[in-house]
């Protein structure tokens, strides 16, 4: 079990809400420190969206929405263990 800081529950809320609102751009991944995954989501959304009339942006937004809801439904201890200690990158 990981030790909780006061910033870790705030990071959970921020990542969850950003995943729901701005999930297509991978902002929630950058908040958690997953820069590679965030950059992948950003490139797929922007570059892929320009070539596919926004379809890939919608797909990335759906992924971000699902991840944001998963983040918010975990307890703070589960969130820290899963995403900050064990570094589970996707879902």
N, C-alpha and C positions, 0 to 999 in steps of 0.2 A: 504494500500500500504506500502510495506516495504522500509526501507531506504537502499540505495545501498552503499556499501563500494567499494573501488578500487579493492579488492581481489575477490569480488563476480562475476564480469564478467570473470575474469581470471579462476575462479573455474568452471564456465559454459563451457568455451572453453576446459579446461583440461579434465573435466568429459565427454564432448561430444566426443572429439578425442580419449580418452582412451576407451570409450564405443564402438567406431567404430573399433579400432585396437585390443584392448585387452579385448573386451566385454565378451568373454567366461570365463574369470577368475574373473570377478566382480570387476575389479580395479576401475571402475567408481563409483561403490557403496561405496567403501572405501573412495574415494575422497570426496563424499558428506556426509560422516559420517554415512552411513547405514552399520555398520559392520556386523550385523546379515545377512542381505540380501547378502552382498558381500561374506561372508563365505559360505552361502548356494550355491551361484553360483560357488564358487571355489571348494567346495566338490563335487557337481554334475558333474562339468567338469572333475576333476582329477579322482575321484574314479569311478564315473559312466562311464566316458570315457574309463577307463581301462577295464571295464567289457562289454562294448557295442561296442567295436572297434571304439570309437570316435564319435559315433552318438550323445550322450548327449553333448559332447563338441561342436559339430556343432549346436545343438539346443540352447545351451547357448550363442554361438557366434552370432547367429541370433537375440536372445533377446537383447544382448548387442549392436548390430548394430542398431536395431530399437530404443532402448533407447538413444543411442548416437545421432541419427538423430533428435529425438524429442527434446533433450536438445539443440541442435544447432539451431533448428528452432523456439525456443521461444525467445521472447524479454527478455532482462535482468530483467525487472520488473516481467514478468510472471514467469520466472525461479525461482527468489528469492521467490515469493509468493507460488509457487507450491512445490518446492523441499526443500527450506531452512526454510520457515516459517511454512507451513502447513504439511510438512514431508510426501509427497506422495511417498510411497516406490517403487512401481512398475509402470512402464510406466507413 
